[in-house]
Amino acid sequence: MSTRNYQPVPKRDIDSDNADSDVTLTGCPRRRFAPGLFKRNLAAITITGLILVLILLVMAEIAAITIEPFREVLILRASPTGTNDLKGQRQCLPTAPRTTLSCGNSTTDAEEKGCTYDPLSACWLHKECPRDYSDVFATFNDGKPFVYYYDEAATHRMKDYTEVGHNANGYYWTSVREHLVHCLYLLRRGHDVHMRGDRLDSMLSDIDHVDHCTNFLANWLRRPDPSLEHLGTQGKTDCFMSCS
């Protein structure tokens, strides 16, 4: 029976200073995670992470402003009397510019654009524009429309607001009382529209017209009138307000 001489596997020379070497008997080094790689890229990783967080925050902010389910909307409905219960709450202005709703430059243009005559402002107004207090104004004169004329001599009367809006002269004559009530309720309309963040028509946003109405009301209140001197108002001094 023959015998075989097995030669022992030669040992690799291992550096005595590197006794924990990962070199195996096959001569292939074992893979290990290099901590230096993480340290060298730590700054880049941190900056990238911060940029991603910033992008997410910006996207969330945009969504909160523009997407309807994420935005709180104050809905205010007009009451039958034309007033709104605002309860001191002011709605924010629109997040994006609104499309201008024009009535053109003639009654023909206005009717084609879906506008109708608004007695309170004495102008043609788009159907989507606020008409607060128009009904109150139209019936203020003992439940009847104010009286309008084609001429200053009051010889040719207009029969209703429809005729006022369609008159070919482009102007009318009416009482001072009508003008006072016009200013009174237009100022109120401007307040309510502003408070709920609704559309402002070109008359409400015109500071010259606001000045005209306030001065017109003030000047008439300065006129001598004994009834205005009578004691008929009781005030309060224990009034403590806030502003925001």
C-alpha positions as a Markdown table, in Angstrom:
| # | Residue | x | y | z |
|---|---|---|---|---|
| 1 | Met | 0.0 | 0.0 | 0.0 |
| 2 | Ser | 1.5 | 3.2 | -1.2 |
| 3 | Thr | 1.8 | 6.3 | 0.9 |
| 4 | Arg | 1.5 | 9.8 | -0.2 |
| 5 | Asn | 3.7 | 12.6 | 1.0 |
| 6 | Tyr | 1.5 | 15.7 | 1.7 |
| 7 | Gln | 3.4 | 18.9 | 1.7 |
| 8 | Pro | 2.2 | 21.3 | 4.3 |
| 9 | Val | 0.7 | 24.5 | 3.2 |
| 10 | Pro | 3.3 | 27.2 | 3.4 |
| 11 | Lys | 2.5 | 29.9 | 6.0 |
| 12 | Arg | 2.3 | 33.5 | 4.8 |
| 13 | Asp | 4.7 | 35.9 | 6.3 |
| 14 | Ile | 2.7 | 38.1 | 8.7 |
| 15 | Asp | 4.1 | 41.3 | 9.9 |
| 16 | Ser | 4.6 | 41.1 | 13.6 |
| 17 | Asp | 3.4 | 44.8 | 13.8 |
| 18 | Asn | 0.1 | 43.9 | 12.1 |
| 19 | Ala | -1.0 | 40.9 | 14.0 |
| 20 | Asp | -4.7 | 41.6 | 13.4 |
| 21 | Ser | -4.4 | 41.7 | 9.7 |
| 22 | Asp | -7.5 | 40.7 | 7.7 |
| 23 | Val | -5.4 | 38.8 | 5.1 |
| 24 | Thr | -6.7 | 35.2 | 4.9 |
| 25 | Leu | -5.0 | 32.1 | 3.8 |
| 26 | Thr | -6.3 | 32.6 | 0.3 |
| 27 | Gly | -4.4 | 35.9 | 0.0 |
| 28 | Cys | -7.6 | 38.0 | -0.5 |
| 29 | Pro | -8.1 | 40.9 | 1.9 |
| 30 | Arg | -11.4 | 41.2 | 3.8 |
| 31 | Arg | -13.6 | 44.2 | 2.9 |
| 32 | Arg | -14.1 | 46.7 | 5.7 |
| 33 | Phe | -16.0 | 50.0 | 6.0 |
| 34 | Ala | -13.6 | 52.9 | 5.8 |
| 35 | Pro | -14.6 | 55.5 | 8.4 |
| 36 | Gly | -12.5 | 58.1 | 6.6 |
| 37 | Leu | -14.9 | 58.2 | 3.7 |
| 38 | Phe | -17.8 | 59.4 | 5.9 |
| 39 | Lys | -15.7 | 61.9 | 7.6 |
| 40 | Arg | -14.5 | 63.4 | 4.3 |
| 41 | Asn | -18.0 | 63.8 | 3.0 |
| 42 | Leu | -19.7 | 64.9 | 6.2 |
| 43 | Ala | -19.9 | 68.5 | 5.1 |
| 44 | Ala | -21.4 | 67.7 | 1.7 |
| 45 | Ile | -24.0 | 65.3 | 3.3 |
| 46 | Thr | -25.0 | 67.9 | 5.8 |
| 47 | Ile | -25.4 | 70.7 | 3.2 |
| 48 | Thr | -27.5 | 68.4 | 1.0 |
| 49 | Gly | -29.7 | 67.5 | 3.8 |
| 50 | Leu | -30.3 | 71.1 | 4.8 |
| 51 | Ile | -31.2 | 72.0 | 1.2 |
| 52 | Leu | -33.7 | 69.1 | 0.9 |
| 53 | Val | -35.3 | 70.2 | 4.2 |
| 54 | Leu | -35.5 | 73.8 | 2.9 |
| 55 | Ile | -37.1 | 72.7 | -0.4 |
| 56 | Leu | -39.7 | 70.7 | 1.5 |
| 57 | Leu | -40.5 | 73.6 | 3.8 |
| 58 | Val | -41.0 | 75.9 | 0.7 |
| 59 | Met | -43.2 | 73.4 | -1.0 |
| 60 | Ala | -45.3 | 73.0 | 2.1 |
| 61 | Glu | -45.7 | 76.8 | 2.4 |
| 62 | Ile | -46.8 | 77.1 | -1.2 |
| 63 | Ala | -49.3 | 74.3 | -0.8 |
| 64 | Ala | -50.7 | 75.9 | 2.4 |
| 65 | Ile | -51.3 | 79.2 | 0.5 |
| 66 | Thr | -52.5 | 78.0 | -2.9 |
| 67 | Ile | -54.3 | 74.7 | -2.4 |
| 68 | Glu | -57.9 | 75.1 | -1.3 |
| 69 | Pro | -58.1 | 72.3 | 1.3 |
| 70 | Phe | -55.0 | 73.7 | 3.1 |
| 71 | Arg | -56.3 | 77.3 | 3.2 |
| 72 | Glu | -58.7 | 78.7 | 5.8 |
| 73 | Val | -61.4 | 80.6 | 4.0 |
| 74 | Leu | -63.8 | 82.9 | 5.8 |
| 75 | Ile | -67.2 | 82.6 | 4.1 |
| 76 | Leu | -69.5 | 85.5 | 4.7 |
| 77 | Arg | -73.0 | 85.5 | 3.2 |
| 78 | Ala | -75.0 | 88.7 | 2.8 |
| 79 | Ser | -78.2 | 88.9 | 4.9 |
| 80 | Pro | -81.5 | 89.9 | 3.3 |
| 81 | Thr | -81.1 | 93.5 | 4.5 |
| 82 | Gly | -77.8 | 93.8 | 2.6 |
| 83 | Thr | -75.6 | 93.8 | 5.7 |
| 84 | Asn | -72.9 | 91.3 | 6.8 |
| 85 | Asp | -72.2 | 90.0 | 10.3 |
| 86 | Leu | -68.5 | 90.5 | 10.2 |
| 87 | Lys | -68.0 | 90.2 | 14.0 |
| 88 | Gly | -64.7 | 92.1 | 13.7 |
| 89 | Gln | -63.0 | 89.4 | 11.6 |
| 90 | Arg | -61.1 | 90.6 | 8.6 |
| 91 | Gln | -60.5 | 88.2 | 5.8 |
| 92 | Cys | -57.1 | 88.2 | 4.2 |
| 93 | Leu | -56.7 | 89.6 | 0.7 |
| 94 | Pro | -56.6 | 87.2 | -2.2 |
| 95 | Thr | -53.4 | 85.2 | -2.6 |
| 96 | Ala | -53.2 | 86.0 | -6.3 |
| 97 | Pro | -54.3 | 89.0 | -8.4 |
| 98 | Arg | -57.9 | 88.7 | -9.6 |
| 99 | Thr | -59.1 | 89.1 | -13.1 |
| 100 | Thr | -60.6 | 92.6 | -13.7 |
| 101 | Leu | -64.4 | 92.4 | -14.4 |
| 102 | Ser | -65.0 | 95.3 | -16.7 |
| 103 | Cys | -68.3 | 96.7 | -18.0 |
| 104 | Gly | -66.8 | 98.4 | -21.0 |
| 105 | Asn | -67.6 | 102.0 | -22.0 |
| 106 | Ser | -71.3 | 101.8 | -23.0 |
| 107 | Thr | -74.5 | 100.3 | -22.0 |
| 108 | Thr | -74.2 | 97.9 | -24.9 |
| 109 | Asp | -70.8 | 96.8 | -23.8 |
| 110 | Ala | -72.0 | 96.5 | -20.2 |
| 111 | Glu | -75.0 | 94.2 | -21.1 |
| 112 | Glu | -72.8 | 92.1 | -23.3 |
| 113 | Lys | -70.3 | 91.6 | -20.4 |
| 114 | Gly | -73.1 | 90.6 | -17.9 |
| 115 | Cys | -73.3 | 93.9 | -16.1 |
| 116 | Thr | -76.4 | 95.6 | -14.7 |
| 117 | Tyr | -77.1 | 99.1 | -13.4 |
| 118 | Asp | -76.4 | 99.5 | -9.7 |
| 119 | Pro | -78.6 | 102.3 | -8.2 |
| 120 | Leu | -76.4 | 102.8 | -5.1 |
| 121 | Ser | -73.2 | 103.6 | -7.1 |
| 122 | Ala | -75.2 | 104.9 | -10.1 |
| 123 | Cys | -72.9 | 102.9 | -12.3 |
| 124 | Trp | -73.1 | 99.7 | -14.4 |
| 125 | Leu | -71.6 | 96.9 | -12.3 |
| 126 | His | -70.6 | 93.3 | -13.2 |
| 127 | Lys | -72.8 | 90.6 | -11.7 |
| 128 | Glu | -69.8 | 89.2 | -9.8 |
| 129 | Cys | -69.0 | 92.5 | -8.1 |
| 130 | Pro | -70.4 | 93.1 | -4.5 |
| 131 | Arg | -73.7 | 95.0 | -4.3 |
| 132 | Asp | -74.0 | 95.5 | -0.6 |
| 133 | Tyr | -76.8 | 97.9 | 0.5 |
| 134 | Ser | -78.2 | 98.4 | -3.1 |
| 135 | Asp | -81.6 | 97.1 | -1.9 |
| 136 | Val | -81.5 | 99.3 | 1.2 |
| 137 | Phe | -80.7 | 102.4 | -0.9 |
| 138 | Ala | -83.3 | 101.6 | -3.5 |
| 139 | Thr | -86.1 | 101.6 | -0.9 |
| 140 | Phe | -84.7 | 104.2 | 1.5 |
| 141 | Asn | -87.1 | 106.9 | 0.1 |
| 142 | Asp | -90.2 | 105.6 | 2.1 |
| 143 | Gly | -89.9 | 102.2 | 0.3 |
| 144 | Lys | -89.9 | 103.9 | -3.1 |
| 145 | Pro | -87.1 | 104.7 | -5.5 |
| 146 | Phe | -85.6 | 108.2 | -5.4 |
| 147 | Val | -86.8 | 110.6 | -8.1 |
| 148 | Tyr | -84.5 | 111.4 | -11.0 |
| 149 | Tyr | -84.9 | 113.9 | -13.9 |
| 150 | Tyr | -83.3 | 114.5 | -17.3 |
| 151 | Asp | -83.1 | 118.2 | -16.6 |
| 152 | Glu | -82.3 | 120.5 | -13.7 |
| 153 | Ala | -85.7 | 122.2 | -14.0 |
| 154 | Ala | -87.3 | 118.8 | -13.1 |
| 155 | Thr | -89.7 | 118.8 | -16.1 |
| 156 | His | -88.8 | 115.4 | -17.5 |
| 157 | Arg | -88.9 | 112.6 | -14.9 |
| 158 | Met | -87.4 | 109.2 | -15.3 |
| 159 | Lys | -89.7 | 106.4 | -14.2 |
| 160 | Asp | -87.3 | 103.9 | -12.6 |
| 161 | Tyr | -83.7 | 102.9 | -12.1 |
| 162 | Thr | -83.7 | 101.0 | -15.4 |
| 163 | Glu | -84.4 | 104.2 | -17.3 |
| 164 | Val | -81.8 | 106.0 | -15.2 |
| 165 | Gly | -79.2 | 103.6 | -16.3 |
| 166 | His | -80.2 | 103.6 | -20.0 |
| 167 | Asn | -80.7 | 107.4 | -20.3 |
| 168 | Ala | -78.9 | 108.7 | -23.4 |
| 169 | Asn | -77.7 | 111.9 | -21.6 |
| 170 | Gly | -75.3 | 110.0 | -19.4 |
| 171 | Tyr | -76.3 | 112.0 | -16.4 |
| 172 | Tyr | -79.3 | 112.9 | -14.2 |
| 173 | Trp | -80.6 | 115.4 | -11.7 |
| 174 | Thr | -81.9 | 114.3 | -8.3 |
| 175 | Ser | -82.3 | 115.5 | -4.7 |
| 176 | Val | -79.5 | 116.3 | -2.2 |
| 177 | Arg | -81.0 | 113.6 | 0.1 |
| 178 | Glu | -80.3 | 111.0 | -2.6 |
| 179 | His | -76.7 | 112.1 | -2.7 |
| 180 | Leu | -76.3 | 111.9 | 1.1 |
| 181 | Val | -77.8 | 108.4 | 1.2 |
| 182 | His | -75.5 | 107.4 | -1.7 |
| 183 | Cys | -72.4 | 108.5 | 0.2 |
| 184 | Leu | -73.6 | 106.9 | 3.5 |
| 185 | Tyr | -74.2 | 103.4 | 2.1 |
| 186 | Leu | -71.2 | 103.5 | -0.3 |
| 187 | Leu | -68.9 | 104.1 | 2.7 |
| 188 | Arg | -70.6 | 101.2 | 4.5 |
| 189 | Arg | -70.2 | 99.0 | 1.4 |
| 190 | Gly | -66.5 | 99.8 | 1.2 |
| 191 | His | -66.0 | 98.8 | 4.9 |
| 192 | Asp | -67.8 | 95.5 | 4.6 |
| 193 | Val | -66.2 | 94.5 | 1.3 |
| 194 | His | -62.7 | 95.3 | 2.8 |
| 195 | Met | -63.4 | 93.3 | 5.9 |
| 196 | Arg | -64.3 | 90.1 | 4.0 |
| 197 | Gly | -61.6 | 90.5 | 1.4 |
| 198 | Asp | -64.1 | 90.8 | -1.5 |
| 199 | Arg | -63.7 | 92.6 | -4.8 |
| 200 | Leu | -63.3 | 96.4 | -4.7 |
| 201 | Asp | -64.9 | 98.2 | -7.6 |
| 202 | Ser | -63.3 | 101.2 | -9.0 |
| 203 | Met | -65.5 | 103.6 | -7.0 |
| 204 | Leu | -64.8 | 102.0 | -3.7 |
| 205 | Ser | -61.1 | 102.0 | -4.3 |
| 206 | Asp | -61.0 | 105.6 | -5.4 |
| 207 | Ile | -59.7 | 107.7 | -2.4 |
| 208 | Asp | -60.9 | 110.9 | -4.1 |
| 209 | His | -64.5 | 109.6 | -4.1 |
| 210 | Val | -64.1 | 108.6 | -0.4 |
| 211 | Asp | -62.9 | 112.1 | 0.4 |
| 212 | His | -65.8 | 113.6 | -1.5 |
| 213 | Cys | -68.4 | 111.6 | 0.4 |
| 214 | Thr | -66.9 | 112.2 | 3.8 |
| 215 | Asn | -66.6 | 115.9 | 3.2 |
| 216 | Phe | -70.1 | 116.1 | 1.7 |
| 217 | Leu | -71.6 | 114.5 | 4.8 |
| 218 | Ala | -69.5 | 116.6 | 7.1 |
| 219 | Asn | -70.5 | 119.9 | 5.4 |
| 220 | Trp | -74.2 | 119.1 | 5.6 |
| 221 | Leu | -73.8 | 118.2 | 9.3 |
| 222 | Arg | -72.2 | 121.7 | 9.8 |
| 223 | Arg | -75.4 | 123.4 | 8.5 |
| 224 | Pro | -77.5 | 125.1 | 11.2 |
| 225 | Asp | -80.3 | 122.8 | 12.2 |
| 226 | Pro | -81.9 | 123.2 | 15.6 |
| 227 | Ser | -82.9 | 119.5 | 15.7 |
| 228 | Leu | -79.2 | 118.5 | 15.8 |
| 229 | Glu | -78.7 | 120.5 | 18.9 |
| 230 | His | -81.4 | 118.7 | 20.9 |
| 231 | Leu | -80.3 | 116.2 | 23.6 |
| 232 | Gly | -81.0 | 112.8 | 22.1 |
| 233 | Thr | -77.8 | 110.9 | 22.4 |
| 234 | Gln | -76.4 | 109.1 | 25.5 |
| 235 | Gly | -72.7 | 108.1 | 25.3 |
| 236 | Lys | -70.5 | 105.8 | 27.4 |
| 237 | Thr | -67.1 | 106.6 | 28.9 |
| 238 | Asp | -66.3 | 103.1 | 30.2 |
| 239 | Cys | -65.3 | 102.0 | 26.7 |
| 240 | Phe | -62.0 | 100.1 | 26.4 |
| 241 | Met | -60.9 | 99.1 | 22.9 |
| 242 | Ser | -58.1 | 97.2 | 21.2 |
| 243 | Cys | -56.5 | 97.3 | 17.8 |
| 244 | Ser | -54.7 | 94.8 | 15.7 |
